[in-house]
């Protein structure tokens, strides 16, 4: 086990086999390459914590900063920060299930992210993403971009100190190469190859300011789900379409010489009503 120092009084351990694989990929970054690791596993298994530990090690070895600013919960902020950042920057996309899954693959943000990953190799950066199952990712990320899959386990074991007689066990993981066996399992949710490259364990040692991380996570949760932001977004869309509609009406009048009466007939509206709508929304 390799000892990684966070502070004078705080350390964590990285399995030597995992460290060796990561070191190979980091050395390749110095030769005009980049890499992407996928962390998956059940909710609450500790994959985000372990991903931060791996990110911290990568940053330490490459001599770059690693703070809560390296962690993102939205695709746009992830891409923007990566574009603005220098070589060897660590980019973490946390809790990406709803924004990178197959059903969202055709969304504008998801296509932008997938296309960016296919073109950003010259940035020589490290990309780490976490979600419950790699099967939910767009196939281009799994088949062509990822270098390793790290599956984090969570299960119950007998524990006499617990009232129920069982306790929750976290910290075990399995590492898979992105080979033909794993790629075949991608087609069969939610299966994993019986054969894995190696196993390891990690301890719950935090490597960043946890209060800043939780604050950023809470802000993202509010932004995604609070109804006031939905109303703001709907207001923006309504304003956009209202502006486009008014421009269309003006263009039809000025350039096509089509009267408002004719336009009202087409859309099934009284001309007085159309005039009132246009007047209310800024002719």
N, C-alpha and C positions, 0 to 999 in steps of 0.2 A: 504493500500500500504506500502510495506517495503522500507525504504530508504537505498540505497547502496552507500557508500562513495567511490569515485575514488581518489580524492585528497581533500585537505582542502576546495577548492572552487568548486568542481565538484561532483555532485551526480546524480544518476538516481533512478527510482522507479521500483519495481518488484511487480506484483500483488500477493496478499497474497495466493491465491489459487495455482498459479503456483509455488510460493516459497515453499509451503507445499509439493506439489508433488515432487519437486526437492529435498527437504530436506529428504524425505523418501528414495529416490533413493541414495542419498549421504550417508545416514546412512547405507544402505545395502552394499555400497562399503567397509565399515569398517568391514563387516562381510563376506568377501571373495566373493563379487559380483562386477559387473560393470554395466554400463548402456549406452544406445545409444538413443539420441533424433534426430528426423528428423525435419528439418525446411523446409517448402516448401511455394511456392507462386510465383506470377508473377515476372519477371525480374524488378528490381528497386523498389520492394515493401518494402525493408528494412530488409529482412530476415537475411542477413549477419551481419548487424549492431546489430540486436536483438540477434542473435546467439552469437556474441562477448560479449554482456552484460550478457547473461546467463552463458557463459564460465567464464567471470570475477567473477561473483557471486560464481560459483562452486569453483573456485580457492581460492577465499577469505575465504570461509567457510572451505575448506579442508587444508588451510595453505600452498598452493603451488604457484609457480610463474605463472604469465600469461602475456605473451608478444606476439609480432608478431611471435616469434619462435614456438608458439603453433598452428599456422595457416598454413595449407598446401593446395596446389593446385594440387598436384600430389600424386597418390596412393603410389608409392614407398617411397617417403619422409615421408608420413604419417606413413606407417608401420614401416619404419626404426626408426623414432623418437620415436614411441610408444614402440618398443622393447627396445630401449636404455634408456627409462625413468622410473622413480620410480612409486610407487603406487600413485594413485589419480591425475596423470597428465591429463590435459585437452587436448584432441586431436580434432582439428577442421579441417574438410575437406570442403573447400569452393568451390562453383561453380563446383559441381561434376556431372552435368548433362551428359556430354559427356564421362565421365570415369566410371560411375557406372550404366548407363542405361541398359535395357534388351538386346539391340542389341550388347552391348559390354560385356555381361555376360560371353561369352566364351573366351574372351581375357585372355592372361596369367596374366596381371596385375589385372584384375577384379576378376578372380578366386582366385588369391593370397590374395587379400583384403578380399573377402567373407570368404575364409577358415581361414584367420587370425582372423577375428571377431568371428568365431565360436570356436576358441581355446584360445582366449586371456583373458578369464574371470579372471584368477588368477592374472592378472596384476592390477586388481582393478582400472581401469582407466575410465575416462568419455569421451565418443565419441559423437561428434556433427557434423552432416552433413547437408548441404544445397543444394537444387536443386529446379527447378520450380514445379515439381509434384512428389509425392511419388510413383505414378504409374510407373514411369520410372526406379525405382530401381529394382534390382534383388530380386526375391520373398523371398529368404532366409533371406535377411536383414529385409524386411517388416514383414514377418510372424513370424520369430523366434528371432530376435535380438532387434528390436526397442521397447522402452518402451512407448514413447509418440510421437504424431505427432502435431507439432505446425504450423498451416497454417496462413501465414501472408497475409493480404489483401491490395489491392491498388485499388482505385476507384475515380471517380470524384463526387464532390459535388458542389452545388451552392455557388458561392463566388462573391459578388458584387464588391470586390476590384480587380478582374481580368477583363481584357478587354473582354474576351469571356463570362464572367459571370459564369465560372466554374473553380474550382481549384482542384488540385490533393490531395487526402487524403491518408496519410500513417499512420501506427502505430497501426492499429487494428489487433487482431489475435484471432484465435479460437484454442482450445486445444482438441484433440481427444485421447481417450484411444485406445490402439491397441487391440480392441475387435473384435468380430465376424462381427459386422456391417462394421467397417473400412476395415477389411480384405476382406469382400465380395466386397466392393467398389473398392478394388485393381484390381479386374477382369474387371472393367468397366471404363476405362479412359474416361474422367477425372472427375469422380463423387466423391462426399463426402457425408457421412451420414448427414441426416437432423438434427440428434441429436448430439450435441457436449457436452463435459464435462463442459466447461466454456469459457468465452471470457475475453479479457483484452486489455490493450493498453500499448504502450511503446513510449518513447520520443527519439529523435535523439541525444543521448548523446554518444560520443565516449569514449571508455575505454582503448584504446591503442594509441600508436604513429601512427597517421594516415599517415604521410609521409612515415614511414617505411612500413606500410601495402600496400600503393599504389605502392611503389617501388618494393616490392616483387611480387605484383600482375602483374605489368607491365613486370617484368623479366620473369614471368611464361608465360604471353601472347606471348612474343617474342619467348621464347623457344618452345612453342607449334605451332606457326604459321609462323615464319620467315623462308623463303625458305633456308637460309644458313644452318639452323640446319637440315632441311630435307636432304640437300646434304651431310652434315656430317654423318647423320645416314645411308644414302644410301651407302656412302663410306665405313663405318664400315661393313655393310652387304656384300658389294661386296668383301672386303678384307677377310671376314670370309669364304665366299663360294669359293673364289679363293684358299685359303689355304687348305680347305677341298678337293677341286678338285685335287690339286697338290699332296696331300698325297694319294689320291685314285689312281692316275696314278702311283705314285712311288710304292705303295703297289701291284698293279696289275703286275707291271714289276718284282719286286723283289720276291714276294711271290707266284704269280700265273704263272710267266713266260709267261705273255701275252705281245706280242710285241706292239710297238706303231703303227705299220702298222695295226694290228688287231683292236686296239682300235680306230684308225682313221676310219676304215671301219664301225664299229658299230655306231659311232656318225655322219657318213656321212661327213667326213672332209679329205682333203688331208693330208698325213703324214707330208709333209713339213710345212703345215700350223699349224698342231698340235705341231710340234717341235718348231716352231717360237713362238707360244703362251706360251708354257712352258718356253722357254728361256727368253722371255720378263718379265715373272712374277716370275722369281726366281726359277729355277729348284733346 
